[in-house]
Amino acid sequence: MSVLRCMFLLLAALACGGGAAWAQAAPDAPPRKAFRVCQDPNNLPFSNVAGDGFENKIAELFARDLGLPLTYYSFPNRLAFIRNTLRYKLPDEDYRCDVVLGVPAGFDQVSATKPYYRSTYALVFPKGKGLDAVRNSDDLLALPPEQLRALRIGVYDRSPASLWLARHELVDRGVPYAMMSPDPEQYPGQIIERDLAQGKIDAAIVWGPIAGYFARRVRSPELQVAPMKSEPGLPFEYAMAMGVRYGEPAWKKQIEDLIERHRGAILAILREYGVPLVDEGAATAAK
Protein backbone atom coordinates (compact mmCIF):
# COMPACT_ATOMS: atom_id res chain seq x y z
CA MET A 1 0.00 0.00 0.00
CA SER A 2 2.01 10.04 -3.22
CA VAL A 3 1.81 13.07 -4.93
CA LEU A 4 3.76 15.67 -6.97
CA ARG A 5 7.00 17.45 -7.08
CA CYS A 6 10.45 18.66 -7.77
CA MET A 7 10.98 15.42 -9.58
CA PHE A 8 10.96 17.42 -12.77
CA LEU A 9 14.05 19.26 -11.59
CA LEU A 10 15.69 15.93 -10.84
CA LEU A 11 14.87 14.66 -14.32
CA ALA A 12 17.26 17.27 -15.69
CA ALA A 13 20.08 15.51 -13.88
CA LEU A 14 19.50 12.16 -15.62
CA ALA A 15 22.27 10.80 -17.79
CA CYS A 16 21.58 11.64 -21.40
CA GLY A 17 24.28 9.68 -23.12
CA GLY A 18 23.79 6.35 -21.35
CA GLY A 19 20.11 5.86 -22.07
CA ALA A 20 20.51 3.76 -25.19
CA ALA A 21 22.81 1.28 -23.48
CA TRP A 22 20.39 0.84 -20.59
CA ALA A 23 17.54 0.28 -23.01
CA GLN A 24 19.09 -2.98 -24.18
CA ALA A 25 17.70 -6.15 -22.66
CA ALA A 26 19.67 -9.27 -21.82
CA PRO A 27 21.66 -10.78 -24.74
CA ASP A 28 19.16 -13.60 -25.12
CA ALA A 29 16.15 -11.24 -25.24
CA PRO A 30 15.11 -8.78 -27.94
CA PRO A 31 15.76 -5.08 -27.27
CA ARG A 32 12.96 -3.47 -25.30
CA LYS A 33 10.88 -1.04 -27.31
CA ALA A 34 9.09 0.54 -24.33
CA PHE A 35 9.20 0.74 -20.56
CA ARG A 36 5.98 -1.19 -19.91
CA VAL A 37 4.48 -0.79 -16.46
CA CYS A 38 1.68 -2.81 -14.83
CA GLN A 39 -0.56 -0.50 -12.81
CA ASP A 40 -3.88 -0.04 -11.05
CA PRO A 41 -5.91 2.59 -12.98
CA ASN A 42 -7.44 4.17 -9.85
CA ASN A 43 -5.18 3.77 -6.86
CA LEU A 44 -3.76 7.10 -5.71
CA PRO A 45 -1.29 7.92 -4.33
CA PHE A 46 0.35 5.01 -6.17
CA SER A 47 -1.00 5.20 -9.72
CA ASN A 48 -3.90 6.17 -11.96
CA VAL A 49 -4.62 6.46 -15.67
CA ALA A 50 -3.83 10.18 -15.61
CA GLY A 51 -0.29 9.47 -14.34
CA ASP A 52 -0.81 11.34 -11.07
CA GLY A 53 0.67 8.76 -8.67
CA PHE A 54 4.17 8.54 -7.28
CA GLU A 55 4.72 5.23 -9.06
CA ASN A 56 3.83 7.03 -12.31
CA LYS A 57 6.46 9.68 -11.55
CA ILE A 58 9.08 7.02 -10.84
CA ALA A 59 8.13 5.26 -14.08
CA GLU A 60 8.65 8.53 -15.97
CA LEU A 61 12.04 8.88 -14.33
CA PHE A 62 13.11 5.38 -15.36
CA ALA A 63 11.74 5.62 -18.89
CA ARG A 64 13.62 8.85 -19.45
CA ASP A 65 16.85 7.26 -18.27
CA LEU A 66 16.30 4.26 -20.54
CA GLY A 67 15.46 6.43 -23.54
CA LEU A 68 12.24 4.44 -24.00
CA PRO A 69 8.58 5.47 -24.36
CA LEU A 70 6.51 4.77 -21.25
CA THR A 71 3.41 2.58 -21.60
CA TYR A 72 0.98 1.13 -19.09
CA TYR A 73 -1.21 -1.91 -18.85
CA SER A 74 -3.94 -1.24 -16.30
CA PHE A 75 -5.96 -3.65 -14.20
CA PRO A 76 -7.64 -3.06 -10.80
CA ASN A 77 -5.34 -4.17 -7.99
CA ARG A 78 -7.66 -6.73 -6.51
CA LEU A 79 -7.30 -10.49 -6.39
CA ALA A 80 -5.14 -11.96 -9.17
CA PHE A 81 -3.55 -8.63 -10.07
CA ILE A 82 -0.18 -10.19 -10.94
CA ARG A 83 -1.79 -12.97 -12.97
CA ASN A 84 -3.77 -10.42 -14.95
CA THR A 85 -0.90 -8.00 -15.55
CA LEU A 86 2.72 -9.12 -15.22
CA ARG A 87 1.92 -12.76 -16.09
CA TYR A 88 -0.83 -12.04 -18.62
CA LYS A 89 0.00 -13.41 -22.05
CA LEU A 90 -2.20 -14.76 -24.80
CA PRO A 91 -0.90 -17.39 -27.26
CA ASP A 92 1.35 -15.88 -29.92
CA GLU A 93 1.38 -12.54 -28.09
CA ASP A 94 3.91 -10.78 -25.90
CA TYR A 95 3.36 -9.92 -22.25
CA ARG A 96 1.41 -6.70 -21.77
CA CYS A 97 3.78 -5.19 -19.16
CA ASP A 98 7.15 -5.94 -17.61
CA VAL A 99 7.38 -4.40 -14.14
CA VAL A 100 5.19 -3.66 -11.12
CA LEU A 101 6.49 -0.61 -9.26
CA GLY A 102 5.09 -1.42 -5.83
CA VAL A 103 5.16 -4.86 -4.18
CA PRO A 104 6.07 -5.89 -0.63
CA ALA A 105 9.71 -6.89 -0.31
CA GLY A 106 9.95 -10.65 -0.67
CA PHE A 107 6.54 -10.95 -2.38
CA ASP A 108 6.71 -14.44 -3.85
CA GLN A 109 4.40 -13.90 -6.83
CA VAL A 110 7.14 -11.88 -8.52
CA SER A 111 10.91 -11.73 -8.61
CA ALA A 112 11.20 -8.79 -6.22
CA THR A 113 14.00 -6.26 -6.36
CA LYS A 114 15.82 -4.88 -3.37
CA PRO A 115 13.49 -2.55 -1.44
CA TYR A 116 13.48 1.10 -2.45
CA TYR A 117 11.47 2.56 0.43
CA ARG A 118 10.14 1.62 3.82
CA SER A 119 7.01 3.09 5.36
CA THR A 120 4.66 2.45 8.24
CA TYR A 121 0.97 2.39 8.99
CA ALA A 122 -0.22 5.67 10.48
CA LEU A 123 -3.08 7.14 12.47
CA VAL A 124 -4.88 10.06 10.80
CA PHE A 125 -7.17 12.38 12.75
CA PRO A 126 -8.55 15.93 12.56
CA LYS A 127 -6.90 18.64 14.61
CA GLY A 128 -8.89 20.35 17.31
CA LYS A 129 -10.92 17.27 18.22
CA GLY A 130 -9.06 16.19 21.36
CA LEU A 131 -6.25 14.17 19.76
CA ASP A 132 -3.74 16.93 18.98
CA ALA A 133 -1.22 15.66 21.54
CA VAL A 134 -1.09 12.20 19.93
CA ARG A 135 2.24 11.69 18.16
CA ASN A 136 2.27 7.89 17.87
CA SER A 137 0.26 4.82 18.80
CA ASP A 138 1.61 4.82 22.37
CA ASP A 139 0.13 8.27 22.89
CA LEU A 140 -3.19 7.00 21.58
CA LEU A 141 -3.22 4.14 24.08
CA ALA A 142 -2.31 6.57 26.88
CA LEU A 143 -5.49 8.60 26.41
CA PRO A 144 -7.99 8.52 29.29
CA PRO A 145 -10.04 5.32 28.98
CA GLU A 146 -13.30 7.20 28.62
CA GLN A 147 -11.89 9.23 25.70
CA LEU A 148 -10.26 6.23 24.02
CA ARG A 149 -13.40 4.13 24.23
CA ALA A 150 -15.51 6.86 22.70
CA LEU A 151 -13.49 6.97 19.48
CA ARG A 152 -14.65 5.56 16.16
CA ILE A 153 -11.50 4.33 14.40
CA GLY A 154 -11.72 3.32 10.76
CA VAL A 155 -9.58 0.34 9.74
CA TYR A 156 -9.41 -2.02 6.77
CA ASP A 157 -10.30 -5.58 7.65
CA ARG A 158 -7.48 -8.13 7.88
CA SER A 159 -4.94 -5.32 8.14
CA PRO A 160 -2.35 -4.81 10.92
CA ALA A 161 -4.64 -2.04 12.18
CA SER A 162 -7.52 -4.43 12.82
CA LEU A 163 -5.16 -6.84 14.60
CA TRP A 164 -3.86 -3.96 16.73
CA LEU A 165 -7.36 -3.05 17.84
CA ALA A 166 -7.97 -6.67 18.84
CA ARG A 167 -4.69 -6.88 20.75
CA HIS A 168 -5.57 -3.79 22.80
CA GLU A 169 -9.21 -4.76 23.37
CA LEU A 170 -10.50 -1.95 21.18
CA VAL A 171 -12.38 -4.02 18.60
CA ASP A 172 -15.62 -2.31 19.54
CA ARG A 173 -13.99 1.03 18.67
CA GLY A 174 -13.20 -0.12 15.14
CA VAL A 175 -15.24 0.80 12.09
CA PRO A 176 -14.38 -1.93 9.53
CA TYR A 177 -13.85 -1.29 5.82
CA ALA A 178 -13.52 -4.02 3.20
CA MET A 179 -9.95 -4.58 2.06
CA MET A 180 -11.08 -5.38 -1.47
CA SER A 181 -14.10 -3.97 -3.24
CA PRO A 182 -15.61 -5.09 -6.57
CA ASP A 183 -16.37 -1.43 -7.31
CA PRO A 184 -13.67 -0.13 -9.72
CA GLU A 185 -14.42 3.43 -8.59
CA GLN A 186 -13.52 2.62 -4.99
CA TYR A 187 -10.06 3.66 -3.80
CA PRO A 188 -8.33 3.22 -0.40
CA GLY A 189 -8.13 6.93 0.37
CA GLN A 190 -11.90 7.27 0.59
CA ILE A 191 -11.70 6.34 4.26
CA ILE A 192 -9.87 9.65 4.82
CA GLU A 193 -11.06 11.90 2.02
CA ARG A 194 -14.72 11.10 2.55
CA ASP A 195 -15.58 9.50 5.88
CA LEU A 196 -12.92 11.03 8.15
CA ALA A 197 -13.30 14.47 6.57
CA GLN A 198 -17.08 14.31 7.00
CA GLY A 199 -16.90 13.22 10.63
CA LYS A 200 -18.31 9.73 10.12
CA ILE A 201 -15.26 8.40 11.96
CA ASP A 202 -12.92 10.12 14.46
CA ALA A 203 -9.66 8.62 13.20
CA ALA A 204 -8.32 6.10 10.70
CA ILE A 205 -5.36 3.75 10.71
CA VAL A 206 -4.10 3.13 7.17
CA TRP A 207 -0.93 2.34 5.22
CA GLY A 208 1.46 5.31 5.43
CA PRO A 209 1.46 6.45 1.78
CA ILE A 210 -2.35 6.61 1.84
CA ALA A 211 -2.31 8.44 5.18
CA GLY A 212 0.23 11.05 4.14
CA TYR A 213 -1.20 11.78 0.71
CA PHE A 214 -4.87 12.08 1.60
CA ALA A 215 -4.19 13.98 4.83
CA ARG A 216 -2.63 16.66 2.62
CA ARG A 217 -5.49 16.60 0.12
CA VAL A 218 -8.15 17.30 2.72
CA ARG A 219 -8.24 21.04 3.41
CA SER A 220 -10.97 21.09 6.01
CA PRO A 221 -10.69 19.85 8.66
CA GLU A 222 -6.90 19.98 8.91
CA LEU A 223 -5.62 16.46 9.44
CA GLN A 224 -2.65 15.18 11.41
CA VAL A 225 -0.64 12.01 10.76
CA ALA A 226 0.96 9.99 13.57
CA PRO A 227 2.99 6.81 12.89
CA MET A 228 2.00 3.51 14.44
CA LYS A 229 4.73 1.68 16.34
CA SER A 230 5.50 -1.93 15.57
CA GLU A 231 4.97 -4.34 18.45
CA PRO A 232 6.28 -7.88 19.02
CA GLY A 233 4.51 -10.09 16.53
CA LEU A 234 2.64 -7.12 15.03
CA PRO A 235 4.74 -5.09 12.56
CA PHE A 236 3.48 -1.81 11.14
CA GLU A 237 6.59 -1.03 9.10
CA TYR A 238 7.07 -2.68 5.71
CA ALA A 239 9.67 -2.41 2.95
CA MET A 240 8.46 -1.97 -0.61
CA ALA A 241 10.17 -3.19 -3.78
CA MET A 242 9.51 -3.54 -7.50
CA GLY A 243 8.63 -6.80 -9.19
CA VAL A 244 9.49 -8.48 -12.49
CA ARG A 245 8.77 -11.95 -13.85
CA TYR A 246 10.82 -14.88 -12.66
CA GLY A 247 13.47 -15.99 -15.14
CA GLU A 248 14.50 -12.45 -16.12
CA PRO A 249 17.57 -11.81 -13.94
CA ALA A 250 19.14 -9.29 -16.33
CA TRP A 251 15.96 -7.18 -16.36
CA LYS A 252 15.73 -7.39 -12.58
CA LYS A 253 19.31 -6.18 -12.24
CA GLN A 254 18.58 -3.35 -14.67
CA ILE A 255 15.66 -2.21 -12.51
CA GLU A 256 17.78 -2.46 -9.38
CA ASP A 257 20.49 -0.38 -11.02
CA LEU A 258 17.90 2.26 -11.89
CA ILE A 259 16.71 2.30 -8.28
CA GLU A 260 20.25 2.70 -7.02
CA ARG A 261 21.20 5.39 -9.51
CA HIS A 262 18.10 7.46 -8.83
CA ARG A 263 17.72 6.84 -5.11
CA GLY A 264 17.77 10.55 -4.31
CA ALA A 265 15.16 11.39 -6.93
CA ILE A 266 12.90 8.54 -5.79
CA LEU A 267 13.04 9.65 -2.16
CA ALA A 268 12.27 13.22 -3.22
CA ILE A 269 9.18 12.00 -5.06
CA LEU A 270 8.05 9.99 -2.05
CA ARG A 271 8.49 12.96 0.28
CA GLU A 272 6.59 15.21 -2.09
CA TYR A 273 3.67 12.80 -1.93
CA GLY A 274 3.74 12.84 1.86
CA VAL A 275 4.88 9.22 2.25
CA PRO A 276 6.04 8.62 5.85
CA LEU A 277 9.53 7.21 5.34
CA VAL A 278 11.28 4.98 7.84
CA ASP A 279 15.07 4.84 7.86
CA GLU A 280 15.46 6.47 4.45
CA GLY A 281 19.20 5.93 4.28
CA ALA A 282 18.83 2.17 4.62
CA ALA A 283 15.77 1.81 2.40
CA THR A 284 17.35 -0.56 -0.08
CA ALA A 285 18.97 -2.62 2.63
CA ALA A 286 15.71 -3.35 4.42
CA LYS A 287 14.50 -6.91 4.54
N, C-alpha and C positions, 0 to 999 in steps of 0.2 A: 501496500500500500502505500504547486510550483508556480511559477509565475513569471516574470518578465525581467529583462534587464540589460546590464552593461555587457552582456554577452556579445553584442554587436561590436563593441570596442575590441573585445578579445579576439573576434574573428579576424581582425586586421593583422593580428600577430601570427596567424597560421602560416606554416611553411608553404610557399607558393611553388617552389621548384620541385618538391618531393612528392607532390600529389600523384603524379602518374605512376611512380614506382609503387606507392601504397595501393593503388587501384588494382594491381595485379593479384590474382588469386594464386593458390598453390600451383606448382608446376603441373600437377595431374588434373587440374580443373581449368575450365575456360575462363578467360578474363571476365571480371564482373562488369556489367554494363550499367548498373545502378546500385545505390546503397538502399536496399529494400528492407523496410522496417515493418514488423508485425505490431499492430497497435489496437487499443480499444478506441472506438470512435467518439466516446462520450465519457471520459474518465478524468476530468481535471482534478488535481493539478498535474496529472501525469501526461495525458495525451487527449487530443480530440481531432476531428476532421479539419478544423480550421488551423491546426498547428499551434495552439495556444499553450500547450503543456510544457513542462520542463524537459520531458523526454523528447518532445519535438525539437526543442532548442538544442539539445545535445546531439540529436540526429543531424540537424543542420550543420553543426560544428564538425561532425565526423565526415559528412558528405563533402563539405568544402575542402577538408584536408585531403580526402581521397580523390578529389577532382571528378566526382561522379554525381549524376542527378540523384535526387532523393525521391523515393517512391514509398507508398504505404499500402499495406493490405490490412483492412480493418475488420474486426470481429469483436462483438461484446465480450469483455473479460469475465465470463461466467464459467460454468463447468466446461471442460474440454477445450479451453482456449488454445492451448499449445497444439492439440491435435488438429484444430481447425485453422491454424495460422502457420506456425513454423514447420509443422509436419504435413501440411495439406498439399497433396499432389495428385492430380488426375493422371491416368495413363497417357503416356506420350506428351506430357506437359512438364514444365519446370515447376519447382516450388514457387509459391507466391511471394514469400518474404524470407529473409535470411537471419534476422536477429531480433530478439525481444530485449528492450532496453531497461526493463525492470523486473527482476525475479529475485526471490530470496536466495542468499548465498547458499550453495549446496543443494539447490532445488534439483531433484533427480530426474525431472521430465526433460531437462535440457542439459547441455554441456555448459555449465555456468563458469563465467570468468571470475577472476579475483574481484572481491567487492570494490565498489567505487564510492559508496557512502554508507553511513550508519546513522539510523535515526531511532526515535523512541515514540511510544504511544504518549499522548498528552491529554491533559484535562483542559477543556475550554469552557469559559464561563463569562457572563457579562459583568463589567465593573459596576460598582455601586449597589450590588445586591447582597452584600454580606460576605463575599468570598475574596475580597481584594487582598487580604493578607496571605492567601494560599499561594505558595511558590512551588510546591511539589506535592506528591501524593501523601507524604508524611504529614504535611500541614493539613491536608484534607481530613485525615483520620484524627487529627488532634482537635478538630472542632468540637464544641460542646455537643454532647449526644443528642440533645433536643433539636439542635440546628442540623446536624448531620442526617438525622433520621426524618427530617422534613424535606430533604432534597429529592428532586426527580432527576436522575442521571441517565442520560441516553447512552446506550452501548449497543454494538452489533453482537448478535448472538454468536456463540462459539469463538469469541475473540478473547485475547488475554484480559480485556476489560471486564467481560462477564465473569471470568474465573476469579478475578480480583474481588469483585463484589461478593461472590460466594465465599471466598476465603475470609473476608472481613464481616460476614453476616449482614450484608447490605443488599441482598438479593431483592428485598421488597422495595428498595430505593431505585432499582434499575427499571428503565423503560426500554424494552428490547426492540431492536430493529433487525430485519432479516439481512443476513450477510449477502445473499444473492437474490436478485429480483428478476423475474421474467420480463419486466418492463424495460425496454431499451432506453427510455427517457430518464430512468432513475439513475442517480449518481451518488457516490458516497457522501459528498459534501452537503447534501440536502439536510442531514441531521443538524448541521450548524447553520447553514444559510437560510433555512426555512424554519425548522422547529425551535432551535435555540434562540434565533433572532426574534421569533414571534412569542417567546415566553411559554411555549408548550412544555419545555423542559428547562431545568435550572442550570444544567451543565451537561457536557458530553465528554466521553473518553474515546478518542479515535486515534488512528495511526498518525504519527507526527506530520508528514507532508500534507495530509488533509486538514489537520488542525491548524497548522501555520498559514496555509493558503487561504482557507475560507474565513479564518479569524480576521485576516486583513481585508477581505472582500466586504465583510459586513461593516457598514458605517455606523449604524445605530441599531442596538446599543453597541458601545465599544466593548470588544471582547479581549480577554486575557488568556494566554496560553501558559500552562504549567506542566512540566514534564512529569511523567510517572516514573517511579523508581522500581527497578527490577527487584524481585524478592527471591529467596531460595525456591527453586522449582517453578518460578513464575516470571520469566523474562519479559520485559517490555521493550528492550532494545534489540534491533535486528539489523544485520548487514544486508545490503542490496547489491546485486550484481547484474550482469547482462547474460543472455543465454543464446547459444547457437545450437545447431543440430549436432548430435554425436557423430563422430567420424569425420569431422572437419577441423583437425587440430591447427592447421595453418591459418584458417579464418579466425579461430578463437584467439590465437596469438596476435593476429592483426588487430582485433578488437581490443585486446588487453594493452597492446602498444599504444593505441589511440587513447585509451583511458589514462595511461601513464603520462603520455606526452601532453595531454590537455587537462591534467588534474586541477590546475588552478582555475581554468575556465569553467570546468564542471562545477567546482565548489562555489564559484561566483554565481552561476545559474541557480544552484540549489538555494543559496542564501537569498537571492532576489525573490524566489518563490516562497520564502518564509519557512523552508524546511528546517526543523530543529535538528541540528547536526551534533552527533556524539563523537568525540575524539577524531576531529577532522584529519589531523596529521597522520593518523594510523588507519584511515578509512580502507585502503586497499590491503591492509594486513589483517583486517578483522576476519574472524572465522565464523 
